[in-house]
Amino acid sequence: MSKDHEYDTAPRKKKGATVIVWILMAMLILSLGGFGVTNFGTGITSIGSVGDREIDVNRYSRTLQQELAALGAQTGQNVTLEQARQFGLDRQVLQSLIATVAVENEADRIGISVGDARVAEELRGMQAFRGLDGTFDREAYRFVLERNNLSEAEFEQGLRDDLARSLLQGAVVGGFPAPHVLTDTLYAYVAERRGYSLLRLTEADLTDPLPEASDELLKAHYDANVAVFTRPEARRITYAALLPETLATTMAPDEAALRAAYDQRRAEFVQPERRLVERLVYPTAEEAAAAKARVDAGEGFEALVAARGLKLDDVDLGDVSREDLGAAAEAVFALTEPGIAGPVDTDLGPALFRVNAILSAQETTFEEAREQLAAELQQDAARRAIADQREAIDDALAGGATIEDIGREFAMTVATFDYVPGSEEPVAGYPAFREAAEAAAEGDYPELFELDDGGLATLRLDAIVPPAPIPFEEARDRVAEHWTASETAKALAGRAAAIRAEVEAGASLGAYGIVSVTTELARQGFVEDTPPGFVDTVFGMAEGEVRVIEGPGFTGVVRLDAITPAPAEGDEAEALKAAIAAQAEQALAQDGYALFTTALSDGAGITLNDAAINAVHAQFQ
């Protein structure tokens, strides 16, 4: 299609988004400009071919950049190509392009194509190319393509290829109905239910008390589980910190500033009476009056909202004051309890208002707010004072001052502790401190960094402290707790095994305690306060079977009472079968299309230019 063509007719509704459109839109959003699409070397135009179709070098570069950006969005940080290659991203992009080009090559071979009219229709439907009047704008079209280093001929040919490929792809993936046997089997599996009885055991269910925890028993338990009572490897950190909460206590609040802050935030401290209100607007006064009559006759407000094709969220105004409601204020605030007001003429038309709650006026006096305001002003003053000292502290560190030196000179808190993840040292609660502590190496010069509340800190790694057992005397209380938990779990397991044997011999499960009975448990269900795998265990049991189930802090005896097959009929059954069939068809279509593209690639032959691929990768360095 030449540049002389003008697409100035009214836009038509698109029949379906195409891959190249999304690639273009992604480039617009990411403002890629011409990144990575030029200077790959003299004469390099492709990174290879599939059959008679070349894999355009710019196409590979753009797709790779798009996937890098998507990976960065998922991880929340910039991802380099080298990092992405460790995940195999470059190979995934290449394989995807090979599959795409293989289909395009096959479309060429069998003569599938689309005409100019179809291409023009797609262009007219693209939002990126529309002007202020909502119709196709040639200047916008030209500008967008120029921003992305694309010629009109190149883009239109890509769009034409994409449409042709979509036709072939649709023909391939559209012929995979889900077999009834597969759908019925999956449905029977998913919709089956279990009924069970569960007896949870606690220490109170033990017939014999635990033995006395003597020092000999505890010492033996300590020796047998010494890994549990071993401190992990730690990083011995010396730090200096200047924190707003510490400095704030030295900042005397100014009375005039407190008064000014209160006056500035008066709307926060002095709130008029308010209402929680919903507004339902009608086209005419007659319709609004008829709706009010239906409410008076007992019809619910929710039914009126639904009849207008709306949801409650659509009509919710939240909490409003008289000033927010304008002409409707008098009617709404005349209500002394929740109810319906109106019809009232509004800027949007006649409306009914439902008042859901009345919020009384509230006033916090200056004296009542003074403590809060003083704390906030002190914090602000402390942050400013700390910021004023940053340059001086930086200069001192650059001049060779130690952490102890700057601590004395700038009245900073100085301390040494063994840092491990989850350390209780207050300063370790700051993410910036943790990051610096974990990155520090012995011999590094201390560097100043900012904390998220405006404080400043610097640190030094003094040593790596290897793992070491906590002395028994120091760990005795923990050892006692661990021993008690371990011995209780063993005793409960023995008690559960005995109950199971007696129940299997004919005893009632309810004779041993309170039994919770569940008549229907779904395979994807969840049972609170049970160990992982509980539901899977129940679904693996035979009807009437009794099992002991153990987990951290849990011991129980479960009996499977009933297996309820999936219902054969009903609206819910048909809906679930339809959903399963749709998923199965999608999976079959994806697998079929993958096999199709692999066969096309193998049949047409694949050639790759490693030098061109490396040239693209070099642009990302």
N, C-alpha and C positions, 0 to 999 in steps of 0.2 A: 504494500500500500504506500503510495507516494506521499510526500509532504503537502501536495496540492489538495489532497482531500480535506474537506471541512466537515466535522461532526457537530453540526449545530442544531440538530433536531432534538425534540424533547427526549429526556432520558427514559430508558425502559428498565423495567425490573430485571435484575440479573437472575439467571436460572441457576447459578451455583458459583461459589467462589472457586477460583483456580489457583494452582500452586504459584504461578508466576506473579499473580496479584498479591498474594501474601508475602512473597519475597520482596516485592517492590514496597509494600506498606511497611515491612520491617525495616527496610533501608531508610524510609522516610523518617520513621520514629527514631531510629538510632543515629540519624544524621551522618551516615557513613561518607557522604560525598563521594570522592573518587578513590577512597582507601583501597589499596591493594588491587587496583584494576589496570595499572599501567606499569611500564618499565620492567617487564618480566624477561627482557632480553630480546635482542633483535630477531624478528621473524617468529617468535613464539606466540602462537595463537591458540593452541590446544594442549591439553595434558595427556591426550591419547584419543582413542576412538573405539566405538563398538560397531562393527560392520562398516558401513559407509558413513556413519555419523561421527563427527568429532565431538569431544568433550571440551567445550570452550574454556579457556584458562580463566577468563573473567567470571564465568559462571561458577567455577570451582572456588575462586577466591571469595565471591560474594556469599555463597552458601556456607563456606567455612566460617566467615566472619559472623554470619547470622547465628550459627550454632554456638560459636564462642560467646556471643552476647546472651543467648538463651541460657547457657550453662552458668554464666556469671550471675544472671538474674535468679537462678535457682539457688546458688550458693551464697548470694549476697555479697560477693566480692569480685574484683576483676580477675579473670582467668587468662593466663598467658597460653600461647599455643603449645609451648613445651609441657605445661601442666596438663592441658587438654589431651595431648598426645599420649600421656601416661594412661588415660582412660580409653584410648583408642578412638578418640573423636575424629581424627583425620581419616582413619580407615572407614569409619561409619559413613562419613560424608562422601567419601570416594565410592563406596559400595552403593550408596543410595543414588548417586549421579549415574553410575554405570547402569543400574536397573532402569532409571528414567530414560537415559539415552537409548538403551536397548529397545524400549517400547516405541520411542520416536523412530528409531531405525526400522522397526517392523511396520509402523504406520506408513512410512515412506514406501517400503517394499510392496505393501498390498494396496497402496494408493488411497489411504484415508487422508482427507484434508478438509479444510473449511474455507469458505469464500470470504471476500472482503466485507460483505454485509454482516456476517456473523462476528468478525473481528471488530467492526465498527460498533456493533451493538454492545459488545463487552466494554469497549472503551467508554461509550456514553454512560454506562452504568457504574463506572468507577468513581467513588467519592473524591479521590485525590485530584481528579481532573475537572471538577466542577467549579464554576464561578459563583459569584454572590447570588445570582438568580437561580442557582440549582441546576443549570444546564451545562453541557460540555463546554469547556473554555480552552481554546487552542493555546493561548499563552500559558495557562497553568500547565497544560500538557507538556509544552516545550520546556518550561522552566524545571518541572520535576525531573524530566529525563536528563536535562543538562546537569542538574545537581548530582545525578547519579552516574554521569559519564556514559549515558546510553543514547544511541541515535534512535530516531523514530523507526527506521527500518529494522534495527536490531530488536527493539522492544516488540514491535508488531509481529515480527517473525517468531519471536519467542512465545507471544500470546497465541499465534496461529498453531504453533507446535503443541502448546499446552492443551488447546481445545481438541486437537486431533488425538493427542495421547489420551485425553479424558474419554473420548468416544470409545477407543479401544479398551481402555481400562474398565469402563462401565460394562462393556460386553463380556469381559472376562469375569469380573467379580459378581455379576448379576445372576449367575447360574448356579448358585450353591445353596439350595434349600436344605434346612436342617432335617436329617432323617428322623422319622417319628420314634424309632427305637431309641436314638440318642436323647431326644427331648424327653421322652417318657421316663427313661432311666435316670436322667439328671433330676427331673421333677420329683420322682419317687424318693430320691436320695435327699434332696433339699427340703421337701415338705414333710418328711416323716417326723414324728414327734415321739418323745419318751416321757413316761411317768415314773417317778422314783420316790423313795423314802430315804431321808438322810438323818442319821443320828450323829450329832457333833459331840465329841468328848472333850472334857476339860479336866484339870487336876482334881476337881471335886468328884469326878467319876472313878477315881482310883480306889481300889479296895484297901490298899496298904499305903501308908505314908512313905515319903522318901526318907532315906537314912539321913542322919545328922551329917552336915557338911564339915567334917573335921579338917584340920590343916593338912593331914596326911592325904586325905582324899583330894583336896583342892590342889596340893602340890603335884600329885600324880596326874591330875587332869591338866594342870598347867604344862607339865613336861610332855604330855601326849599331844597337846594342841598348841605348842609354843608359837607356831606360825600365826595363830589368831591374836597372840599377845605380843606381836613384834611391830615396833614402829617402822613405818615405811621410810624409804630413802627421803631425806629432807635437804633443803637448801638453806644453809645458815645465812640469814640476811641481816645486815645492819642498814637501817634507813633513817632518814630525817624527813619530817613532814610538818607542814604548816597548814593546819586545817581551819576552815571558817568557824566550825562549831567551838573550837578551842579559843580562837582569837575573839569571837563575838562577845564572850563574857566580859571582855575588857573594854568594850565599846559602849559608852554611856549614851542612851538614846536622847535625842534632842526633842524637847516638848513641842516646839513649833513644827518640827518635821512630822511628829506623830499626829498632830492635829491636821496638818496638810494631807497626810496619807489617808486619814479617816474621811476627810471631806472629799477627796478624789475618789474614794471607793464607797461613798455613801449608798449608792444603789445596791451594793453587796450587803451592807449592814442594815439598811432600812428598806424593807420590801413591803409593798402594799398587798392588800388582799388579792388573791389570785384564784383562778379556776382551772381545773383540768377539763378541756373542752374538745368536742368533736363537731365538725360542721359539715352538713350535707346540703349541697346547693341544688336547686331545681330550675328548669328552664322558665317556668311561669309561676305566678302567684297561685293560680288555681291548683297546679300539681303539688305545690308545697302545702297548701291548705288541705288537700286530700290526704297527703301523707301524714299530716298532723292528726287528722281525724282517725286514721288507721292506728296511730300510736295511742290515741285516747281510747280506742276500742280494744286495746290490749296487744296489738302487734308490736314486736320487738324492734328496736332501732337497728339491730344487726340485719334484720330482714329487709328493711328499707335500703340499707347500704348495698346489700347483695342485689336487690332489684334494680339498682342504678348501675350494676356491673362494676362495683367498686369493692375494695377491701377496707377494713377499719384503719389500716395504716394510711390509706389515701385521704381519709377525712380527719385524721388526728391533728389537732393544732397544738397539743402539749399543754403546758401551764401558761396561761395568759393573764394579763392585767386588763383593767378598763381601757387603758390607752391602746392596747393591742387590738381591741375589738371594734373600735370606732362606733358606728351607729348601732351595732348590736349589743354594746356594753350594757345599756339600761335593762334590756330584757334578760340577758344572761345573768347579770349580777343581782337582779330582782329575786332570783331563786334563793331560797334559804336552805335548800338541801338538793342533792343530786336529782336531776330530772331533765325534761325537754323544754326548751324555750323556742318561741317562734310560731309561725314563720316571721322572719325579719328581712327587710330589704338590705342587701349588701352590694358592694361594688361588683360582685360576681353574679348576683341575682338573688331571688328569694331563697332563704335557707332556714333549715332547722338546726338548732344547737343542742347537743346533749352535754350536760354538765355531769362529769363522773366523780368529782371531788371538789371540796371547797378548802382552799389553803388560807388559813388565817394570816393577817398581817403580822410581820415580825420585825422587831427593832432591836438591834444590838447597840447599846449606848457606847459612847467613846470610852468610858471607864471600863466597860465589859470587854471591849475590843483592844484596850491598850496593851495588854500583855502580848497578844498575838502580833500586833503591829510592831511593838518594840523588838520582838524576836526576829521578825522579818527584816526590819531596818538594821538591826545589829548584824545579821548575816550578810546583808548587802554591803554594809560598811566594811565588814571583815574581808569579803571577797575583793573589794576595791583596794584595801590596804595590802592584801597579799599580792594582787596584780602589780601594785606599785613597786614591790620588792623583787619581782621576778628577774629583772635585768641585773640587779646587783648580785643576786644569788648565782645567776648564770656566770657572771664575770668572776665571782669568787671561785667557782668550780673550775672554770677555764684557767684560772691562775694557779691551780694546784691545791686549793683548799680541800681538806678531807671532809667527810660527812660530819665528823665530830666538830671540826672547826666551824662549819657553817651553822651547825646546831647551836653552838654557843653564841656566834655573832648575830644570828637572826632569830634567836629565841624559838628555834624549831624543836619539836619533839624528836628525840633520838632514842632508838631502842634496837636490840638484837633479838631475833627469834628464829626458830627452825620452821621454815615455810614448807607446808605440804598443801595440796589442794584441799579446800575445806577448812583451812586453818581458822581458828577462832580469834586471832589477832585482829582488832578492829580495822586497821589499815588494809588488811587483806580482803576486806569487803569491797574495795574499789577495783573494778575491772582493769583499769590502767595499771594499778599496782601489781595485780596478779600477772598481767601480761609482761611487765618489766621484770618481775621476779623470776618467771619461768624462762625468759630469754637471756638473763644475765649470765656472764661467764667470768670465771676468776681472772682478775687482772684488768677487767674493764674499768675505764674511768667513769666515775658517777656522772649521770646526766639528769638534768631536771626535767620532770614531766608533770603535766597538769592532771588533776583528778576531776571527776565529773561534777563536783560541787564547787569548783573554783579553787580548791586547795592545790598545793604544790608538794612534790615529794621527789626524793632521789634515793637510790639504794646502792648497796655494794654486796656482791656475793663473797662471803668470807670462806666458805668451805662447802663441800658436798658431804653430808652426814650419811654414812651407809646405814642400811636397815640394821636394827638391833633389838633383841628381846627386851621388853619392859621388865624390870626386876619384879619378882614374884610379890614382894612386899608392897610395891607400888600398885601392882595390877590386881591385888587380892580381891577387891570388890567386883571387878569385871570377871575374874575367874569364877567367883561364886555364882554370879548371875548366869554365866555360860554353862557352868556345871549343872545348875538347877534346871535350866532350859533343856539341856541335853538329856539329863536323867528323867525329866518329866516326859519328854518325847518318847524315850525308850519304854517307859512304863505305860504310857498311853497306847503305844503300838502293840504291846503285849496284851493289854486289856481289850483293845479293838479286835485282835485276832481271836481272843477267847469268846467275845460276843458273837463274832462272825460264825464260829464253829457251832455255838449254841443255837443261833438263828437257823443255820442250815439244818440243824437236827430237829427243828420244829418249834423253837421258842419264838415268842413275839418280840419284834424289834423294839416296840414301845415299852417293853418291860424294863428296859435299861436306861430310860430317860426320855426327854422330850424329842419327838420325831417330827421333822418338817416334811410335809408331803407336797410334791409338785405333780400335778396331773398331766401337764403338757410342757415339755422343754424342747425348744427349737434347736436345730443343729448349730445355728449361729448365735444361740442364746448366751447369757451371762448369768452366773450365780454368784452373788456377792459373798465375799469372805471365804472363798474356796481357792485352793491352789491352782496354778496354771495347768491346763490339761484335764480339769475336772469334767467339763462337758464332753470332751473326746472320750474319756473313760466311760462315762455313762452310755454314750452311743456305741461303745464297743462291747457292751455287756449283753448277755442273753436274758430273756425274760425270766424273772425269778432268781437270777444270780445275785449273790451278795459279795461285796468287795470291801476291803479296807483301803482308804485313801489317806495318804499322808502328804504333808507339805510344810513349809515354814510356818510354825505356829498353828498348825491345823492337823487334827486327827479325826477321822470320821468313818462310820460304817454306812455304806449305801446299798440299797436293794432296788433292783429294777423291777418295777411293778407292772408296767405295760409298754407295749410297742404299738403306737397308733400309726397305721399306714397313711400315706398322703391321700387326701380326699380325691375321688375320681372326677367329681363334677362340682359345678358352682362357679360364680363369677371370679372369686379369688383364685381358684385353681386354673381357670382359663387365662387369667391375666399373668400368673406366674409362668405358665407354660409358654405363653407368647413371649415373655421377656427372656426366658431361657433359650427359646428357638432363635430369637433375634441375636443373642450373644453367640450362639453356636454358628449361625449363618455368617456373622461377621468374622469369627475366628477361621472358619473354613474358607471364606473369601480371601482373607489375608494370607493364609497358607497357600491357597491356590495361586494367588497373584505372585507370591514370592517364587513358587515353583515355575510359573510362567516366565517371569523375568529372568530367572536363572537359565532356563532352557534357551530363551532368546539370546542371552549374552553368550552362552557356550556355543550356540549354533552360528552366531554372526562372527564371533571371534573378538577378543579384547586385546588392544595394544595400549601400553602406558608409557609415557615419556617421563622417566624419573627426574631428569634435569629440569623439566618444566614444573613438575610438582614441587621440587626443592626450591625453585625460584619463587613460587607462590609463598611457600613457607617462610622464605627469607624476608618477605615483605612484612611479616608479622613480628619480626624481632625488634 
